[in-house]
Every structure is written in C-alpha cells, then in structure tokens.
Amino acid sequence: HRRPGSGHHACTSCHGDPAVEGSNRVGPWLGDLAERGDGIVEGYAAADYAYESILNPNAHIAEQCPTGPCNSPSGMPGNFSARIREPQAMIDLLTFILGDNLETSGVEINYVPR
C-alpha cells in the first residue's frame, strides 16, 4: 500500500518526505505546514491553504524553495481536481501532509480549473 504523496500524484518527488526535513528537491518542504500553515493567508487554516494550493497551485506561491525563491507561475501541475476524483483521496492526501490538523476556518475556496 503506497503512502498518499508517493503514488501517482508524486508529491514527495518535489516536496520531499514530510517526515524528513530538507528532503524536498524542487518545491517547498511541507513537513511543518500543519504548524506554520495557519495564517499564511489571512483567515485561512492550514487545511484551507493546503487544499486550495493543491487545486490551484498559483493561488499562493511559497516564498522559498530549495534553490531560492519559488517560481511564479508554479511548476506544480494544476490538474489535481481531475486526478483526485474521490473525496477520500483528497482527505488522505491532506492527512499525509498535515497529520491530524484538518480543521478548516470555514473560508470559501472558489476553484476554477485552468
């Protein structure tokens, strides 16, 4: 059984293993997102920020990536709404990234596929 971020979504190939700080190669490391994610975007909980960033990688560009400032537009694929079809798959992915910190702020996230 594969871990959610290591399967066909391949999150760990860019963001690294959330359990291993510094394992990210391209994108920002997500291992501490559960702690630092609340308030990155005003009014958003960490789960809101992660959810919207998965569905729309250009909504919020992280400041730092392993090689310097992160690129805008994001290099992350923007088609996860088509690739993650089951709600449980998104919950599993968010749990992989955030652990038990899945509380949301109630902010409305409007997603428009690109």
C-alpha positions in Angstrom: 0.0 0.0 0.0 1.5 3.3 -1.1 1.6 6.4 1.0 -0.7 9.1 -0.5 2.0 11.5 -1.5 4.3 8.9 -3.1 1.9 7.3 -5.5 0.8 8.6 -8.9 0.4 12.2 -7.6 4.2 12.1 -6.8 4.1 14.9 -4.2 7.3 13.7 -2.5 9.3 13.8 -5.7 9.3 17.7 -5.5 8.2 18.4 -1.9 10.1 15.6 -0.2 9.0 13.4 2.7 7.1 15.4 5.3 8.9 13.3 8.0 12.4 14.3 6.7 13.2 18.0 6.8 15.3 19.1 3.8 14.2 16.2 1.6 12.5 18.5 -0.9 14.2 19.0 -4.2 12.1 21.5 -6.1 9.0 22.7 -4.2 8.8 23.9 -0.6 9.0 21.3 2.2 5.6 20.6 3.7 6.6 18.7 6.8 5.9 21.7 9.1 2.9 23.0 7.2 0.5 21.8 9.9 2.3 24.2 12.4 3.0 27.1 10.2 0.1 26.9 7.8 -2.5 28.7 9.9 -2.4 32.3 8.8 -0.1 32.1 5.8 -3.1 33.5 4.1 -5.2 35.7 6.3 -8.3 33.9 7.5 -7.1 30.5 6.3 -6.3 27.5 8.4 -3.5 25.2 7.3 -6.0 22.8 5.8 -7.6 25.6 3.7 -4.2 26.7 2.5 -3.1 23.2 1.6 -6.4 22.3 -0.1 -6.5 25.5 -2.2 -2.8 25.1 -3.1 -3.4 21.5 -4.3 -6.3 22.5 -6.5 -4.8 25.8 -7.7 -1.0 25.9 -7.3 -0.9 29.5 -8.4 -3.2 30.8 -5.8 -0.4 31.1 -3.2 3.2 30.9 -4.3 5.5 30.0 -1.4 8.4 32.4 -0.8 11.3 29.9 -0.6 12.1 26.7 -2.5 15.3 24.7 -2.1 17.2 26.6 -4.8 15.9 30.1 -3.9 12.7 32.0 -4.4 9.8 29.8 -5.7 8.7 30.3 -9.3 5.6 32.1 -10.4 3.7 30.7 -12.1 4.1 27.5 -10.1 5.6 24.4 -11.7 3.2 22.2 -9.8 0.6 20.6 -12.1 -2.8 22.3 -12.0 -4.9 19.3 -12.8 -5.4 17.7 -9.4 -9.1 18.2 -9.4 -9.3 15.8 -12.4 -6.7 13.4 -10.9 -8.1 13.3 -7.3 -11.6 12.3 -8.0 -12.7 10.8 -4.7 -13.2 13.0 -1.7 -11.5 10.3 0.5 -8.3 10.6 -1.7 -8.1 14.3 -1.0 -8.6 13.7 2.7 -5.9 11.1 2.6 -3.5 13.5 0.8 -4.3 16.3 3.3 -3.7 13.9 6.2 -0.4 12.8 4.7 0.7 16.5 4.6 -1.0 17.9 7.7 -1.4 14.9 10.0 -4.4 15.4 12.3 -4.6 19.2 11.7 -7.5 19.1 9.3 -9.6 21.8 11.0 -10.8 24.4 8.5 -11.6 28.1 9.0 -14.8 27.9 7.0 -13.4 30.2 4.3 -15.0 29.6 0.9 -12.5 28.4 -1.6 -13.5 29.1 -5.2 -11.8 26.8 -7.6 -11.6 27.5 -11.3 -9.7 24.8 -13.2 -7.1 26.1 -15.6 
